[in-house]
Amino acid sequence: MIVFCEECGERYVIEADEIKGSAMIFICRVCNDIIRIPAPEKHHKPEEKEKNKAEKKK
């Protein structure tokens, strides 16, 4: 994914598998602003969603 610093516009290329935990936080190398990237949501197969809903109802 491509991420831009909101302060100076510096561009970063981040791979989704580089994000460990719920977010990735780093400092912009140009302006020293803090950049926070939330972890991408995992997509479940439709049948897994239905299975999870059924289990929650029990």
PDB file of N, CA, C and O in Angstrom:
ATOM      1  N   MET A   1       0.844  -1.161   0.000  1.00  0.00           N
ATOM      2  CA  MET A   1       0.000   0.000   0.000  1.00  0.00           C
ATOM      3  C   MET A   1       0.893   1.229   0.000  1.00  0.00           C
ATOM      4  O   MET A   1       2.027   1.188   0.477  1.00  0.00           O
ATOM      5  N   ILE A   2       0.371   2.315  -0.538  1.00  0.00           N
ATOM      6  CA  ILE A   2       1.119   3.566  -0.578  1.00  0.00           C
ATOM      7  C   ILE A   2       0.528   4.495   0.472  1.00  0.00           C
ATOM      8  O   ILE A   2      -0.685   4.690   0.539  1.00  0.00           O
ATOM      9  N   VAL A   3       1.405   5.060   1.284  1.00  0.00           N
ATOM     10  CA  VAL A   3       0.999   5.938   2.379  1.00  0.00           C
ATOM     11  C   VAL A   3       1.713   7.274   2.197  1.00  0.00           C
ATOM     12  O   VAL A   3       2.896   7.316   1.859  1.00  0.00           O
ATOM     13  N   PHE A   4       0.986   8.361   2.424  1.00  0.00           N
ATOM     14  CA  PHE A   4       1.568   9.689   2.330  1.00  0.00           C
ATOM     15  C   PHE A   4       1.561  10.357   3.700  1.00  0.00           C
ATOM     16  O   PHE A   4       0.606  10.217   4.465  1.00  0.00           O
ATOM     17  N   CYS A   5       2.635  11.086   4.003  1.00  0.00           N
ATOM     18  CA  CYS A   5       2.670  11.888   5.220  1.00  0.00           C
ATOM     19  C   CYS A   5       1.675  13.033   5.035  1.00  0.00           C
ATOM     20  O   CYS A   5       1.705  13.726   4.018  1.00  0.00           O
ATOM     21  N   GLU A   6       0.805  13.230   6.005  1.00  0.00           N
ATOM     22  CA  GLU A   6      -0.203  14.279   5.894  1.00  0.00           C
ATOM     23  C   GLU A   6       0.388  15.680   6.031  1.00  0.00           C
ATOM     24  O   GLU A   6      -0.230  16.654   5.602  1.00  0.00           O
ATOM     25  N   GLU A   7       1.562  15.789   6.615  1.00  0.00           N
ATOM     26  CA  GLU A   7       2.183  17.096   6.811  1.00  0.00           C
ATOM     27  C   GLU A   7       2.968  17.570   5.592  1.00  0.00           C
ATOM     28  O   GLU A   7       2.788  18.700   5.140  1.00  0.00           O
ATOM     29  N   CYS A   8       3.838  16.713   5.058  1.00  0.00           N
ATOM     30  CA  CYS A   8       4.736  17.152   3.980  1.00  0.00           C
ATOM     31  C   CYS A   8       4.492  16.462   2.641  1.00  0.00           C
ATOM     32  O   CYS A   8       5.007  16.908   1.616  1.00  0.00           O
ATOM     33  N   GLY A   9       3.704  15.365   2.637  1.00  0.00           N
ATOM     34  CA  GLY A   9       3.403  14.669   1.393  1.00  0.00           C
ATOM     35  C   GLY A   9       4.411  13.608   0.992  1.00  0.00           C
ATOM     36  O   GLY A   9       4.296  13.036  -0.092  1.00  0.00           O
ATOM     37  N   GLU A  10       5.394  13.330   1.832  1.00  0.00           N
ATOM     38  CA  GLU A  10       6.374  12.281   1.530  1.00  0.00           C
ATOM     39  C   GLU A  10       5.651  10.948   1.333  1.00  0.00           C
ATOM     40  O   GLU A  10       4.725  10.623   2.075  1.00  0.00           O
ATOM     41  N   ARG A  11       6.074  10.191   0.343  1.00  0.00           N
ATOM     42  CA  ARG A  11       5.416   8.937  -0.010  1.00  0.00           C
ATOM     43  C   ARG A  11       6.199   7.754   0.550  1.00  0.00           C
ATOM     44  O   ARG A  11       7.427   7.711   0.491  1.00  0.00           O
ATOM     45  N   TYR A  12       5.448   6.791   1.099  1.00  0.00           N
ATOM     46  CA  TYR A  12       6.038   5.555   1.626  1.00  0.00           C
ATOM     47  C   TYR A  12       5.280   4.375   1.028  1.00  0.00           C
ATOM     48  O   TYR A  12       4.062   4.434   0.858  1.00  0.00           O
ATOM     49  N   VAL A  13       6.004   3.307   0.710  1.00  0.00           N
ATOM     50  CA  VAL A  13       5.387   2.066   0.243  1.00  0.00           C
ATOM     51  C   VAL A  13       5.514   1.061   1.377  1.00  0.00           C
ATOM     52  O   VAL A  13       6.621   0.698   1.773  1.00  0.00           O
ATOM     53  N   ILE A  14       4.381   0.615   1.894  1.00  0.00           N
ATOM     54  CA  ILE A  14       4.328  -0.301   3.027  1.00  0.00           C
ATOM     55  C   ILE A  14       3.606  -1.569   2.596  1.00  0.00           C
ATOM     56  O   ILE A  14       2.516  -1.503   2.028  1.00  0.00           O
ATOM     57  N   GLU A  15       4.198  -2.700   2.859  1.00  0.00           N
ATOM     58  CA  GLU A  15       3.533  -3.980   2.594  1.00  0.00           C
ATOM     59  C   GLU A  15       2.624  -4.311   3.772  1.00  0.00           C
ATOM     60  O   GLU A  15       2.991  -4.068   4.922  1.00  0.00           O
ATOM     61  N   ALA A  16       1.455  -4.856   3.503  1.00  0.00           N
ATOM     62  CA  ALA A  16       0.482  -5.166   4.555  1.00  0.00           C
ATOM     63  C   ALA A  16       1.055  -6.133   5.585  1.00  0.00           C
ATOM     64  O   ALA A  16       0.721  -6.043   6.766  1.00  0.00           O
ATOM     65  N   ASP A  17       1.911  -7.055   5.155  1.00  0.00           N
ATOM     66  CA  ASP A  17       2.467  -8.020   6.104  1.00  0.00           C
ATOM     67  C   ASP A  17       3.534  -7.406   7.013  1.00  0.00           C
ATOM     68  O   ASP A  17       3.971  -8.052   7.966  1.00  0.00           O
ATOM     69  N   GLU A  18       3.959  -6.174   6.736  1.00  0.00           N
ATOM     70  CA  GLU A  18       4.899  -5.479   7.614  1.00  0.00           C
ATOM     71  C   GLU A  18       4.209  -4.930   8.859  1.00  0.00           C
ATOM     72  O   GLU A  18       4.868  -4.631   9.855  1.00  0.00           O
ATOM     73  N   ILE A  19       2.903  -4.799   8.806  1.00  0.00           N
ATOM     74  CA  ILE A  19       2.149  -4.231   9.925  1.00  0.00           C
ATOM     75  C   ILE A  19       1.882  -5.336  10.934  1.00  0.00           C
ATOM     76  O   ILE A  19       1.119  -6.264  10.666  1.00  0.00           O
ATOM     77  N   LYS A  20       2.504  -5.231  12.076  1.00  0.00           N
ATOM     78  CA  LYS A  20       2.341  -6.219  13.144  1.00  0.00           C
ATOM     79  C   LYS A  20       1.393  -5.647  14.181  1.00  0.00           C
ATOM     80  O   LYS A  20       1.505  -4.473  14.534  1.00  0.00           O
ATOM     81  N   GLY A  21       0.480  -6.434  14.667  1.00  0.00           N
ATOM     82  CA  GLY A  21      -0.464  -5.957  15.664  1.00  0.00           C
ATOM     83  C   GLY A  21      -1.579  -5.142  15.021  1.00  0.00           C
ATOM     84  O   GLY A  21      -1.960  -5.386  13.876  1.00  0.00           O
ATOM     85  N   SER A  22      -2.096  -4.170  15.773  1.00  0.00           N
ATOM     86  CA  SER A  22      -3.244  -3.407  15.292  1.00  0.00           C
ATOM     87  C   SER A  22      -2.866  -2.195  14.461  1.00  0.00           C
ATOM     88  O   SER A  22      -3.720  -1.630  13.778  1.00  0.00           O
ATOM     89  N   ALA A  23      -1.586  -1.776  14.502  1.00  0.00           N
ATOM     90  CA  ALA A  23      -1.170  -0.609  13.725  1.00  0.00           C
ATOM     91  C   ALA A  23       0.345  -0.554  13.595  1.00  0.00           C
ATOM     92  O   ALA A  23       1.081  -1.212  14.330  1.00  0.00           O
ATOM     93  N   MET A  24       0.785   0.254  12.635  1.00  0.00           N
ATOM     94  CA  MET A  24       2.207   0.517  12.460  1.00  0.00           C
ATOM     95  C   MET A  24       2.412   2.009  12.667  1.00  0.00           C
ATOM     96  O   MET A  24       1.693   2.823  12.086  1.00  0.00           O
ATOM     97  N   ILE A  25       3.375   2.367  13.481  1.00  0.00           N
ATOM     98  CA  ILE A  25       3.649   3.774  13.762  1.00  0.00           C
ATOM     99  C   ILE A  25       5.111   4.044  13.450  1.00  0.00           C
ATOM    100  O   ILE A  25       5.996   3.312  13.892  1.00  0.00           O
ATOM    101  N   PHE A  26       5.361   5.109  12.679  1.00  0.00           N
ATOM    102  CA  PHE A  26       6.736   5.503  12.402  1.00  0.00           C
ATOM    103  C   PHE A  26       6.800   7.007  12.199  1.00  0.00           C
ATOM    104  O   PHE A  26       5.772   7.674  12.083  1.00  0.00           O
ATOM    105  N   ILE A  27       8.007   7.530  12.158  1.00  0.00           N
ATOM    106  CA  ILE A  27       8.217   8.965  12.027  1.00  0.00           C
ATOM    107  C   ILE A  27       8.660   9.274  10.599  1.00  0.00           C
ATOM    108  O   ILE A  27       9.529   8.597  10.050  1.00  0.00           O
ATOM    109  N   CYS A  28       8.057  10.299  10.008  1.00  0.00           N
ATOM    110  CA  CYS A  28       8.408  10.718   8.659  1.00  0.00           C
ATOM    111  C   CYS A  28       9.867  11.162   8.629  1.00  0.00           C
ATOM    112  O   CYS A  28      10.316  11.928   9.482  1.00  0.00           O
ATOM    113  N   ARG A  29      10.587  10.677   7.647  1.00  0.00           N
ATOM    114  CA  ARG A  29      12.009  10.994   7.551  1.00  0.00           C
ATOM    115  C   ARG A  29      12.265  12.422   7.072  1.00  0.00           C
ATOM    116  O   ARG A  29      13.389  12.911   7.182  1.00  0.00           O
ATOM    117  N   VAL A  30      11.242  13.099   6.541  1.00  0.00           N
ATOM    118  CA  VAL A  30      11.414  14.457   6.033  1.00  0.00           C
ATOM    119  C   VAL A  30      11.039  15.504   7.084  1.00  0.00           C
ATOM    120  O   VAL A  30      11.824  16.407   7.375  1.00  0.00           O
ATOM    121  N   CYS A  31       9.824  15.376   7.656  1.00  0.00           N
ATOM    122  CA  CYS A  31       9.331  16.425   8.562  1.00  0.00           C
ATOM    123  C   CYS A  31       9.211  15.981  10.020  1.00  0.00           C
ATOM    124  O   CYS A  31       8.845  16.783  10.879  1.00  0.00           O
ATOM    125  N   ASN A  32       9.516  14.715  10.308  1.00  0.00           N
ATOM    126  CA  ASN A  32       9.448  14.150  11.664  1.00  0.00           C
ATOM    127  C   ASN A  32       8.039  14.066  12.236  1.00  0.00           C
ATOM    128  O   ASN A  32       7.871  13.960  13.451  1.00  0.00           O
ATOM    129  N   ASP A  33       7.032  14.112  11.380  1.00  0.00           N
ATOM    130  CA  ASP A  33       5.657  13.914  11.834  1.00  0.00           C
ATOM    131  C   ASP A  33       5.452  12.430  12.134  1.00  0.00           C
ATOM    132  O   ASP A  33       6.116  11.576  11.546  1.00  0.00           O
ATOM    133  N   ILE A  34       4.537  12.128  13.043  1.00  0.00           N
ATOM    134  CA  ILE A  34       4.226  10.738  13.388  1.00  0.00           C
ATOM    135  C   ILE A  34       3.164  10.219  12.423  1.00  0.00           C
ATOM    136  O   ILE A  34       2.117  10.842  12.246  1.00  0.00           O
ATOM    137  N   ILE A  35       3.442   9.077  11.804  1.00  0.00           N
ATOM    138  CA  ILE A  35       2.521   8.461  10.855  1.00  0.00           C
ATOM    139  C   ILE A  35       2.020   7.159  11.471  1.00  0.00           C
ATOM    140  O   ILE A  35       2.813   6.310  11.878  1.00  0.00           O
ATOM    141  N   ARG A  36       0.694   7.009  11.536  1.00  0.00           N
ATOM    142  CA  ARG A  36       0.076   5.799  12.088  1.00  0.00           C
ATOM    143  C   ARG A  36      -0.748   5.145  10.996  1.00  0.00           C
ATOM    144  O   ARG A  36      -1.611   5.776  10.386  1.00  0.00           O
ATOM    145  N   ILE A  37      -0.471   3.877  10.760  1.00  0.00           N
ATOM    146  CA  ILE A  37      -1.198   3.113   9.747  1.00  0.00           C
ATOM    147  C   ILE A  37      -1.927   1.974  10.446  1.00  0.00           C
ATOM    148  O   ILE A  37      -1.280   1.078  10.987  1.00  0.00           O
ATOM    149  N   PRO A  38      -3.264   1.986  10.448  1.00  0.00           N
ATOM    150  CA  PRO A  38      -3.985   0.866  11.063  1.00  0.00           C
ATOM    151  C   PRO A  38      -3.811  -0.406  10.242  1.00  0.00           C
ATOM    152  O   PRO A  38      -3.662  -0.347   9.021  1.00  0.00           O
ATOM    153  N   ALA A  39      -3.830  -1.534  10.900  1.00  0.00           N
ATOM    154  CA  ALA A  39      -3.694  -2.822  10.212  1.00  0.00           C
ATOM    155  C   ALA A  39      -4.912  -3.033   9.310  1.00  0.00           C
ATOM    156  O   ALA A  39      -6.035  -2.703   9.690  1.00  0.00           O
ATOM    157  N   PRO A  40      -4.688  -3.575   8.136  1.00  0.00           N
ATOM    158  CA  PRO A  40      -5.819  -3.846   7.240  1.00  0.00           C
ATOM    159  C   PRO A  40      -6.735  -4.907   7.842  1.00  0.00           C
ATOM    160  O   PRO A  40      -6.281  -5.838   8.508  1.00  0.00           O
ATOM    161  N   GLU A  41      -8.024  -4.749   7.596  1.00  0.00           N
ATOM    162  CA  GLU A  41      -8.987  -5.733   8.101  1.00  0.00           C
ATOM    163  C   GLU A  41      -8.830  -7.018   7.302  1.00  0.00           C
ATOM    164  O   GLU A  41      -8.632  -6.997   6.088  1.00  0.00           O
ATOM    165  N   LYS A  42      -8.921  -8.122   8.004  1.00  0.00           N
ATOM    166  CA  LYS A  42      -8.833  -9.416   7.335  1.00  0.00           C
ATOM    167  C   LYS A  42     -10.193  -9.730   6.743  1.00  0.00           C
ATOM    168  O   LYS A  42     -11.222  -9.589   7.403  1.00  0.00           O
ATOM    169  N   HIS A  43     -10.184 -10.155   5.496  1.00  0.00           N
ATOM    170  CA  HIS A  43     -11.432 -10.501   4.819  1.00  0.00           C
ATOM    171  C   HIS A  43     -11.705 -11.984   5.008  1.00  0.00           C
ATOM    172  O   HIS A  43     -10.854 -12.833   4.745  1.00  0.00           O
ATOM    173  N   HIS A  44     -12.911 -12.270   5.469  1.00  0.00           N
ATOM    174  CA  HIS A  44     -13.317 -13.658   5.660  1.00  0.00           C
ATOM    175  C   HIS A  44     -14.121 -14.111   4.455  1.00  0.00           C
ATOM    176  O   HIS A  44     -14.757 -13.309   3.772  1.00  0.00           O
ATOM    177  N   LYS A  45     -14.080 -15.384   4.216  1.00  0.00           N
ATOM    178  CA  LYS A  45     -14.916 -15.937   3.171  1.00  0.00           C
ATOM    179  C   LYS A  45     -16.367 -15.831   3.623  1.00  0.00           C
ATOM    180  O   LYS A  45     -16.633 -15.901   4.823  1.00  0.00           O
ATOM    181  N   PRO A  46     -17.309 -15.667   2.707  1.00  0.00           N
ATOM    182  CA  PRO A  46     -18.721 -15.508   3.094  1.00  0.00           C
ATOM    183  C   PRO A  46     -19.236 -16.629   3.986  1.00  0.00           C
ATOM    184  O   PRO A  46     -20.003 -16.374   4.915  1.00  0.00           O
ATOM    185  N   GLU A  47     -18.828 -17.859   3.719  1.00  0.00           N
ATOM    186  CA  GLU A  47     -19.325 -18.966   4.535  1.00  0.00           C
ATOM    187  C   GLU A  47     -18.770 -18.896   5.967  1.00  0.00           C
ATOM    188  O   GLU A  47     -19.420 -19.359   6.903  1.00  0.00           O
ATOM    189  N   GLU A  48     -17.576 -18.320   6.138  1.00  0.00           N
ATOM    190  CA  GLU A  48     -17.022 -18.166   7.480  1.00  0.00           C
ATOM    191  C   GLU A  48     -17.808 -17.129   8.270  1.00  0.00           C
ATOM    192  O   GLU A  48     -18.016 -17.288   9.473  1.00  0.00           O
ATOM    193  N   LYS A  49     -18.248 -16.060   7.593  1.00  0.00           N
ATOM    194  CA  LYS A  49     -19.041 -15.030   8.264  1.00  0.00           C
ATOM    195  C   LYS A  49     -20.359 -15.614   8.766  1.00  0.00           C
ATOM    196  O   LYS A  49     -20.781 -15.344   9.891  1.00  0.00           O
ATOM    197  N   GLU A  50     -20.995 -16.407   7.929  1.00  0.00           N
ATOM    198  CA  GLU A  50     -22.266 -17.022   8.314  1.00  0.00           C
ATOM    199  C   GLU A  50     -22.062 -17.972   9.481  1.00  0.00           C
ATOM    200  O   GLU A  50     -22.887 -18.020  10.394  1.00  0.00           O
ATOM    201  N   LYS A  51     -20.982 -18.721   9.461  1.00  0.00           N
ATOM    202  CA  LYS A  51     -20.684 -19.660  10.542  1.00  0.00           C
ATOM    203  C   LYS A  51     -20.461 -18.896  11.845  1.00  0.00           C
ATOM    204  O   LYS A  51     -20.962 -19.297  12.895  1.00  0.00           O
ATOM    205  N   ASN A  52     -19.709 -17.797  11.780  1.00  0.00           N
ATOM    206  CA  ASN A  52     -19.457 -16.990  12.971  1.00  0.00           C
ATOM    207  C   ASN A  52     -20.745 -16.382  13.521  1.00  0.00           C
ATOM    208  O   ASN A  52     -20.931 -16.325  14.737  1.00  0.00           O
ATOM    209  N   LYS A  53     -21.635 -15.928  12.636  1.00  0.00           N
ATOM    210  CA  LYS A  53     -22.917 -15.363  13.089  1.00  0.00           C
ATOM    211  C   LYS A  53     -23.751 -16.428  13.798  1.00  0.00           C
ATOM    212  O   LYS A  53     -24.375 -16.160  14.824  1.00  0.00           O
ATOM    213  N   ALA A  54     -23.755 -17.637  13.239  1.00  0.00           N
ATOM    214  CA  ALA A  54     -24.536 -18.722  13.823  1.00  0.00           C
ATOM    215  C   ALA A  54     -23.988 -19.090  15.198  1.00  0.00           C
ATOM    216  O   ALA A  54     -24.758 -19.383  16.113  1.00  0.00           O
ATOM    217  N   GLU A  55     -22.679 -19.079  15.351  1.00  0.00           N
ATOM    218  CA  GLU A  55     -22.078 -19.421  16.646  1.00  0.00           C
ATOM    219  C   GLU A  55     -22.378 -18.352  17.692  1.00  0.00           C
ATOM    220  O   GLU A  55     -22.557 -18.674  18.867  1.00  0.00           O
ATOM    221  N   LYS A  56     -22.434 -17.092  17.284  1.00  0.00           N
ATOM    222  CA  LYS A  56     -22.709 -16.001  18.227  1.00  0.00           C
ATOM    223  C   LYS A  56     -24.146 -16.052  18.732  1.00  0.00           C
ATOM    224  O   LYS A  56     -24.419 -15.645  19.861  1.00  0.00           O
ATOM    225  N   LYS A  57     -25.066 -16.547  17.909  1.00  0.00           N
ATOM    226  CA  LYS A  57     -26.470 -16.615  18.293  1.00  0.00           C
ATOM    227  C   LYS A  57     -26.727 -17.686  19.353  1.00  0.00           C
ATOM    228  O   LYS A  57     -27.718 -17.610  20.079  1.00  0.00           O
ATOM    229  N   LYS A  58     -25.852 -18.676  19.447  1.00  0.00           N
ATOM    230  CA  LYS A  58     -26.051 -19.788  20.390  1.00  0.00           C
ATOM    231  C   LYS A  58     -25.839 -19.358  21.809  1.00  0.00           C
ATOM    232  O   LYS A  58     -25.967 -20.169  22.726  1.00  0.00           O
TER     233      LYS A  58
END
